[in-house]
Amino acid sequence: MSPSKTVMTTSLIGLLFAGTSGLAAKDITATDFSNSRSYSSAVSTEGGKIVWLAGEAVLKDENGKSLAGDFEGQTRAIFASIEKTLAQHQGKLSDIVYMTVYITDARYGDKFVEIRKEIFKQNFPASTLVTVSGLAHPSLLIEITPVAVVGGK
């Protein structure tokens, strides 16, 4: 293994969901570059419940305020919505192992990386970031499609 590539096992302590208790772990492969961009090169898991989420995009925040033209606002609102959906399946954002992210302007990439780094802190999910010419509505700037593994190892 090259010096720039590391493999680590991350413990997610405190899983007490709907009668499921115990310790979940993810094996994460990361490089210096992937860590600097807040994603992992690979994430492996054993067991657990896989939760496949539909692509999430938002035009309004929780209070109904328009987020048209607000990349950061849309991104944060999407993660808040994903968090609520995962909670319905006894999961949380740290259970995300993979996400595909669609942005409408490549210049949003660095801002997305900052937000993802803030949300996940470390032990980032594997991720693909794609620039597209448009999404389902002209005011959408970002869409995120995550996959999570809840429980297990």
SVG drawing of the C-alpha trace seen along z (x, -y; Angstrom):
<svg xmlns="http://www.w3.org/2000/svg" viewBox="-43 -33 48 42">
<polyline fill="none" stroke="black" stroke-width="0.4" points="0.0,0.0 1.4,-3.4 2.2,-5.9 -0.6,-8.2 -3.3,-5.5 -4.7,-4.5 -7.2,-2.0 -9.0,-2.5 -11.9,-1.0 -14.2,-3.6 -16.4,-2.9 -19.8,-4.4 -20.7,-4.2 -24.0,-4.6 -26.3,-2.8 -29.4,-2.2 -32.1,-2.1 -35.5,-0.4 -34.2,2.5 -30.9,2.7 -27.9,2.0 -24.3,2.5 -21.3,1.3 -21.2,0.6 -18.0,0.2 -17.0,-0.8 -13.7,0.0 -12.6,-3.1 -9.9,-3.5 -8.7,-7.1 -5.9,-9.0 -4.4,-12.4 -6.3,-13.8 -9.6,-12.1 -9.4,-13.4 -8.7,-16.9 -11.9,-16.7 -13.9,-15.1 -14.6,-11.8 -13.3,-8.3 -11.9,-6.2 -13.9,-3.2 -16.1,-2.2 -16.9,1.4 -19.5,2.7 -20.7,6.1 -24.3,6.7 -26.6,3.9 -29.7,2.6 -29.0,0.9 -31.1,-2.2 -31.3,-3.5 -32.6,-7.1 -34.1,-8.8 -32.3,-11.8 -33.0,-14.8 -33.3,-18.4 -35.1,-21.3 -36.3,-24.7 -37.5,-25.9 -36.2,-25.6 -38.2,-24.2 -39.9,-27.6 -41.0,-27.8 -38.4,-30.4 -37.2,-30.1 -33.7,-28.8 -33.6,-29.6 -30.1,-30.7 -28.8,-29.7 -26.4,-26.8 -25.3,-26.6 -28.9,-26.9 -30.1,-24.1 -27.2,-21.9 -27.8,-22.3 -31.6,-21.8 -30.9,-18.6 -28.7,-17.2 -31.4,-18.1 -34.0,-16.3 -31.8,-13.3 -31.2,-13.2 -34.9,-13.1 -35.5,-10.4 -32.7,-8.3 -34.1,-8.7 -37.3,-7.0 -35.1,-4.0 -33.2,-4.2 -30.2,-5.8 -28.3,-9.1 -26.0,-11.0 -22.9,-9.1 -24.5,-5.9 -24.1,-7.2 -21.5,-5.1 -22.0,-6.4 -23.5,-9.4 -23.8,-10.7 -23.9,-14.5 -25.2,-16.5 -24.3,-20.2 -25.3,-22.6 -22.1,-24.6 -18.5,-23.2 -17.7,-26.3 -20.0,-25.0 -17.7,-22.0 -15.4,-23.6 -18.3,-25.0 -19.9,-21.5 -16.6,-20.0 -16.5,-22.6 -20.1,-21.8 -19.5,-18.0 -16.4,-18.3 -18.3,-20.2 -21.1,-17.7 -19.1,-14.5 -16.0,-15.9 -14.0,-12.7 -14.7,-9.2 -16.3,-10.5 -18.6,-8.5 -17.4,-7.4 -18.8,-9.9 -19.1,-10.9 -19.5,-14.6 -21.0,-15.3 -21.7,-18.6 -24.9,-18.5 -26.5,-21.0 -29.7,-21.0 -31.9,-19.3 -35.7,-18.7 -36.4,-22.4 -34.4,-25.4 -33.9,-26.8 -32.3,-23.6 -28.5,-23.9 -27.7,-20.5 -29.2,-17.1 -27.8,-14.4 -28.5,-10.6 -27.1,-8.8 -26.9,-5.1 -26.6,-4.3 -25.9,-1.2 -27.6,-1.2 -26.3,1.2 -24.0,4.1 -20.3,3.7"/>
</svg>
